[in-house]
Structures are given as C-alpha cells and as structure tokens.
Amino acid sequence: MPPVGTAPAVITPGAPDAPGTRAGATALAARILGLLLPHRRASDPEFDAGPEHFPLQLAQLADFITAGEPIVLTLPGFPCKSPNPAKVLGHLPDEGERLSLTFLDGLCAEIGRLHAPGARILICSDGHIFGDLINVPDDHIDAYSDALTAMIAHEGLSHLDTFDLRAVLGDLPYDEKRARVHARYAPSVEELREQVLTEEETLRLYRGITRFLTEDTIGFTGTRSALQRECRRRAYGVIQRSRAWGELIAEHHPRAVRLSIHPQPAGASKFGIRLLASADVWTTPWHSAVLHRTGGDRELLRNDEAARIGRLVLRDGRPSHYEGY
C-alpha cells in the first residue's frame, strides 16, 4: 500500500505563495495533508474530509515549513504482540510490522519531495506503559521493541526513530515507571466514565479496547460474564495509561504532529493513520498476521484464519506471514 505521491509545484522564491511566507507554508501544509488523507483511519468514514478540515494539523505543519525544519510526527503504537496465539504468529515483529514500518518510511519520503528538509516519524512504543494490564511480560515487550528497532535498521528505514518507556525515568523498575507516569498524566476513572457516557469517540474506544482485551485473554478460568467484567475494568486502565503516554509524548515533543493508530474524526487533535488493509478498522499488525493473496494484495487477518487459507512463510528462520494458494 505505497503512499500516493504528488509532484512538487515550481514556486518562485519571494512570491506570496513561497514556503517561507505563512500563506505559502499553509498551502504546502495542505498538500502534505493531501498525502496523508488516502491513508486516514477515520471514525467518520462517510465524511469526505479535505485538508481544510484539519486546522490543527495544518498549523503544526506550517510551523515546521515556515521554520525550514524537518517535520516531526509522533505515532504511539507498536506495543507488543497479542498474547493470544490464535491471533498472531509469535511475540516478535513479523511481516505486519515490516510492511507497516516500510509504509511509514515511504510516507516520510513522499513528504520530503514536497518539503526539502524532510519528515521523520517517531514510533512511540507503548507496550510497557500498559503491559501489566494486557498480561504481556516486560521481557517480551523488550524483545519486541528491540527487534522492531533492529528491523528499522536492517530495512534501511532512515526516516523512522523509536521511543519507549526505557527512555523515561532512568533505571527505575517498570512497575515504578508505570506508576509515576500514571500518577502524573492519567485522567481519573471518574473522568473517563463520564466521557464514555457523553462522548461517542470515547465510548467507541472503550468498546474497542474491551473487545481486544476479551479476545486476547487466555487461560481465564471464570465465566464469560466474569471475563467481560474484568476486561471492562482493565479497559479503563488501558485508556488511562494510553492518555498518560500521549501526554508524556506531547511534553517531550510539543510541536510534533500527532498520529494515531485508532480511528479519529476529522478535526481531532490526532490524525488516524491506517497502516495496512484489513476488514476491521481496529485491526493492527500486533493483533493479527499478514496474508499475501495470490493477486498481490496484502491483508491483516487473525492467525488462525490466515492459516486456513494460506501457507506459512518463514523469514530468518521465524514465522513471518502467509502466502495464499
């Protein structure tokens, strides 16, 4: 799913629409948003959104352009693999991550053809921030994050950098880091409950995370209703920690354009970005496996579903993806 390029316009230096002027910077920012829009992960897909519907992102991009600086975008995500083997091939990055990272790097390269200083995406891996709530051990999260960084280097993805909880609060244990970040940045459960009742976007997020937690839980010995209650409780914790992580990232990178792997409405503070094709807008590479279909299309599916319709392919001796028959 390569990004759609746009040929740069010839702009005369000093003209009213030159990038060094505010009007020129805004016009160029709109063209850059035009590169992102085909890959937008929207909670309002019926709305035909244009660059003008994203005033915050236009202003942020224009600031970088006016300053003649590389555009910085932050993307919380790539936390760790789901602990449910029915959904994923293992606990390390595979073809899903490789294709997604390659897409993001290519998107930065496309932006660089319009804005000479270029663009960079900071992958803000959020696995450690809520690993205890999703029942994934910290050593698995470390291994995933290290393999992700190695994949970026091996694939030559020069527009991408990584950032995770290991870069915050020195050598404190992960549990203490999580507690401190939560205490400083997280909203209260009462605030979130009110938002779930009054805000459609928060309700949608709460339901989506509850569903993922229910699907990802393995070895639960209680009833189905008890599991659902437990996952609803943990969903509030995941949202609290995710909000806290987002605030911490914003504090470290206050000028950055904020991307999200979750569906977002037009005009939100974060721009939802779709990494790979899937039938469900909530599906991510870390909750699925890749199927390369015979016609050349690539799709994210549950591991057990992809295994029924494809053959397993290894890369460097590890399960990577499935090829359609």
N, C-alpha and C positions, 0 to 999 in steps of 0.2 A: 504494500500500500504506500507507494512513494508519494511524497508531497507534491502538490501541483505547483509548478514554478510560474513566475511572471517575469517577463523580460523587463529590465530596468529602463525607465524613461531617460532621455537625454535632457538634463537640466542645466541651464546656463548659470554659472556662478554669479551671485549678486542679484539674480532675478527674484521677484516676490515669492515664487514657489520653491526657491532653492532650499535644501535641507537645513542650512544654517539659520533660516528665518523660522519663526514659530508656525506660520501658515504652511511653509514647506515641510516642516517637521511633522505637522499633523497630517498632511496629505500622504507623506511617506509612511507614517504610522498606520494609516488606513489601508495602504497597500500591503503592509506586513500582516495586519489582521486578516486581510483577504487570503493570505497563505494559510492561516490557522483555521479559518471558518470551515473549509471542507472536512476537517477532522474534528470538529466540535462535538463533544459529548454533551448533549442537551437534555435538560429535563422538560423542555418545551419544544420538541422536535417539529411540531406543527407550525411554529413561528419562523417566518423567513427572515432571519436576522442578518443584518449587514453591519459593517464596521461602525456605523453611527450609533448602533445600539449598545456599544461597549465604551462609554465615555471614560471610565476609569482607566481601562487598558490603553486607550488612545493617548491619554495624558501621560501615562507612565512610559509608553514607547517614545512619545515625542520628547520627553525629558532626556532620554538616552541619546536620541538623534541630535537634539539641539546641542548637547554637550560633546558630540562626536565620540561617544564611548560605545564599547560593545554592549549590546542589550543582554541583560541578565534575567532569566526566567527560573523560578523555583517550582519543583514538582514533588510534593510529598507522595510517597508510594514505594513500590518495590520493597515491601517489608520483609517477607519470607514466604515460603511455600505453605499452602494449606496443610494442616496435619492429617487430612483425610486422603488416604492413598487412592480412593475411588475417583478423586478429582484431579490429582497431579501425579507426575512420574517420580517424584522424589523430593528431597528438601533443598536441592541446589538449583540454581538458574539453568534453564534449558532453552530450547528454540524460541519459546514465547518471549523470554526476556531478550534474547539476541535480536529478534526481529523488531521488538519494541524499541530497544535502545538504538538500533540502526535507523529506524524511522525518525526518532527524535533528533539524532545527529544530522540526518539529512534535512530535516526541517530547519535546523540552525544554518546549514549550508545554503539553503534557499534564501533565508533571511539575509545572509551575508552577500548575496548577489544584488540585493537592493540597498543594503546598508553596509558600506565598506568595512567599518570596524567589526562587523560580525555579530554573532549572538552565541550565548552559552546557556545551557540548561544545567541547573544544579539538582541532581537526583537526591532528594532528602529522605533516605530510607527510614521508615517509621516503625520497623519491626520491634525494636527494643522498647519503644515507648508504651506499647500495649501487649508485649509478648506474654506477660503473666495472665492477661485476660483472654487470650486466644489459645492458651495452652501449648505454646511453642517454646521450647527451652532456649535460653540465651546463646548456648553454643551453636545451635542450629542457625540462629539468626546471624551470629558472627560469620559462620561458614558461608551462608547465603550472600551476605554483604561483601565478604572478601572475594568470593567467586564472581560477583557482579562487577566489582572494580577490576578484577583480572580480565573479565570478558571485554570491558570497555577498552582496556589497553591492547588486548590481543586483536580486537577487531579494528583498531585504529580510529576509534570514535573520539576525535580530538575536540569536539565541541561540548563534551559532557564531563561533569565532575560529580563527586559523591560527598554526602554529608550524613552522619548518623549520630546517635546518642553518644558514641565513643568520643566525639569531638567536643562534648559538653561536660562541664563539672569535673574535669580531671580524672583521677583514678578511683573515684568513688565506686562502690558496687552498684550494679544496675538497679537493684531494688531501691537504693537510696536516691539514685539519679531520677528514677521514675517518680518517687515520692516528692522530690523537690520541684521537679517540673510541674507536676500536678498541682502542688500547693500554690505555686506562683502564678500559673497561667490558666488552669482549668476553670470553666464555669461550674456552678453548683448543680447538683442533680435537680434541685427545685427549679432552677432556671430552665434546664433542658426539658423537664416535664411540661412546663408552661409553653415552651416553644413547640413541643410535639403536639400540644393541643391547639395551638393557634397558627402555626406556620406549616404550610404544605410541604416545603422543601425539607424541613427538619423531620417531619413525620415520614416522608419518603426515605430519608437517610436512616432513620431509626428502624424502619421496617426492613430495609435492605441489609443492614448490619445484623439485625436479629436473624434474618434468614440465613446469612452466611455462617453465623455462629452455630446455628442449629445444624446446618449441613456439615460443618467442619468438626463437630464434636464426635469423638469416637470413644467407645468404652463406657458410656454413661449407663448406669445400672438402674436408674429410676424410670418412672413412667414418661410417656411422651409429653403429657401436660407439665410434668415437673421439669423436663428438659426445656420446654418453651419458656417457663417462668424464669429459669436460671439464665437462659440466653437473653431474655428481655432485660434482666438486671445487668448482665455484663455489657449489653449494647449501650446502655447509658455510660458505663465506664469507658468503653472504646471511644464514644463520641467525645467525652470529656478529654481524654488523652489526645485524641486527634486534634481537637480545638487547641489544646495546650501546645502541641507540637507546631501547629500552624502559627501560633502567636510567637513562639520562640524563633521560628524561621524568619518571621516578619521583623523581629527585633534585630536579628543578625543581618538581614538583607532587606532593609526598609524600602528600597527603591525598586526592588525586583517585581516583575510581572508574575502574578501567582497563577499557576496552572493547577488543575485538579484532575484526578482520575475518576472522580464521581460526576454524574450528570449535574450540570449547572444551568440556571436560567440566564437568558440574555440580560446584561446589565449587572450581574452579580460581581462581587469582589474577586472571585476566582473564575478562570476560564476553563471549562471542562474540555479535556482532550481525550480523544479515542485513540488507543494505541494499535489495536488490531481488530479485525472484523469478528463479530460474534452476534448470535441471535438475541442475546440479553445485554442491554447497555451496562449492566453491573459487572459483567464478566471481565476478569483481568487475567494476565498470564500467570499470576501466582495462585489462581484458583482453578486452573484448567491445564489442558495440554493442546498442542498445535496439531492440526490435521492439514497436510498438504494435499489438496484434492487433485484429481488427475487433470483437471482443466487449468491448473496453475493457481487457483485461489487458495488462500490460507485462512483457516478458521479456528477459533478457540472453542473447544468442547471439553466436557468432563472427560477425564482419562478413561473411565470405563466405557463411555460412549464412543470415543475415538478408537479404542482398541477393537471394538466390534466391527468397524468399517475400514480399518487401515492396518498396515504392518508397522511394527516398531522399528525405528531407526536409531542407531547409536552414533554418538559423536564423542570422540576421545574416550571411548570405552564406557560412556554413560548414556542412559536413555535420553533422547533428545526430542523426538516428535514422532508422528505417524505419517506414513505415505498412503494415500488412497489407492485401492486396487484398480 
